[in-house]
């Protein structure tokens, strides 16, 4: 988990920077990094895959209520239901975070490529990759509620 200490700190900085600068929403760290997240209920997840020297995934998990507020702030318009705008916004946030993660990992000499962002949503689902490796889940708080940034990297 030691290798994740630097990555976590830089990813926290990136998340706060993206939310304050691009989404126009204040966020703060909402506790210690976690190792496991239970079933996601009434949520939407944006994710990008990582390939290259290391394989893995970066995912950002939002309860639907928080996703609507984040999207409304990001796009500067009221959004009241999960639609294509919400999926695009959450996917773009995952893409921006993935780009920052790529920079963090590349600074360490790791060659990383990103997949196109995708989203999943539903009433209840579990999120896990098949990779054996390191994982960290960073909890954040917005005025609308909590969300989580998750990184899984193969060893």
Residue pairs with C-beta under 8 A, 6 or more apart in sequence:
1 134
1 136
3 134
4 33
4 134
4 136
4 151
6 104
7 101
7 104
7 105
7 136
7 151
8 33
8 136
8 138
10 100
10 104
11 97
11 100
11 101
11 104
11 138
11 149
11 151
12 29
12 138
14 97
14 100
14 101
14 104
15 27
15 97
15 138
15 140
15 149
16 27
16 28
18 93
18 96
18 97
18 100
19 25
19 26
19 27
19 140
19 142
20 26
20 27
22 74
22 96
23 70
23 73
23 74
23 93
24 73
24 74
24 76
25 69
25 70
25 73
25 74
25 142
25 143
26 142
26 143
27 140
27 141
27 142
28 140
28 141
29 138
29 139
29 140
29 141
30 139
30 140
30 141
30 146
31 139
33 136
33 137
33 138
33 139
34 136
34 137
34 138
34 139
34 148
35 135
35 136
35 137
36 137
37 61
37 127
37 137
37 148
37 150
39 124
39 125
39 126
40 61
40 122
40 124
40 125
40 126
40 127
41 63
41 123
41 124
42 63
42 64
42 65
42 123
42 124
43 61
43 62
43 63
43 64
43 67
43 121
43 122
43 125
44 61
44 62
44 64
44 67
44 82
44 86
44 87
44 90
44 119
44 120
44 121
45 59
45 60
45 61
45 62
45 90
45 119
45 120
45 121
45 127
46 59
46 60
46 62
46 90
46 91
46 92
46 93
46 94
46 95
46 117
46 118
46 119
47 57
47 58
47 59
47 60
47 94
47 117
47 118
47 119
47 120
48 57
48 58
48 94
48 95
48 97
48 98
48 114
48 115
48 116
48 117
48 118
49 55
49 56
49 57
49 114
49 115
50 56
50 57
50 58
50 98
50 101
50 102
50 105
50 112
50 113
50 114
50 115
50 153
51 112
51 113
51 114
51 115
52 110
52 111
52 112
52 113
53 110
53 111
53 112
54 105
54 110
54 112
54 153
54 154
55 131
55 153
55 154
56 129
56 131
56 133
56 151
56 152
56 153
56 154
57 129
57 131
57 150
57 151
57 152
58 94
58 97
58 98
58 101
58 149
58 150
58 151
59 94
59 127
59 149
59 150
59 151
60 90
60 93
60 94
60 97
60 147
60 148
60 149
60 150
61 127
61 147
61 148
61 150
62 70
62 90
62 147
63 145
63 146
63 147
64 82
64 121
65 144
65 145
66 142
66 144
66 145
66 146
66 147
67 82
67 86
67 89
67 90
68 79
68 80
68 81
68 82
68 86
68 144
69 142
69 143
69 144
69 145
70 89
70 90
70 93
70 142
70 144
70 147
71 79
71 85
71 86
71 89
71 90
72 78
72 79
74 89
74 92
74 93
75 85
75 89
79 85
79 86
82 121
87 119
87 121
90 119
91 117
91 118
91 119
92 117
94 117
94 119
95 114
95 116
95 117
97 149
98 114
98 117
99 114
101 112
101 151
102 112
102 113
102 114
105 112
106 112
120 127
127 150
129 152
131 152
131 153
131 154
132 154
132 155
133 152
133 153
133 154
133 155
134 152
134 153
134 155
135 150
135 151
135 152
135 153
136 150
136 151
137 148
137 149
137 150
138 148
138 149
138 150
139 146
139 147
139 148
140 146
140 147
140 148
140 149
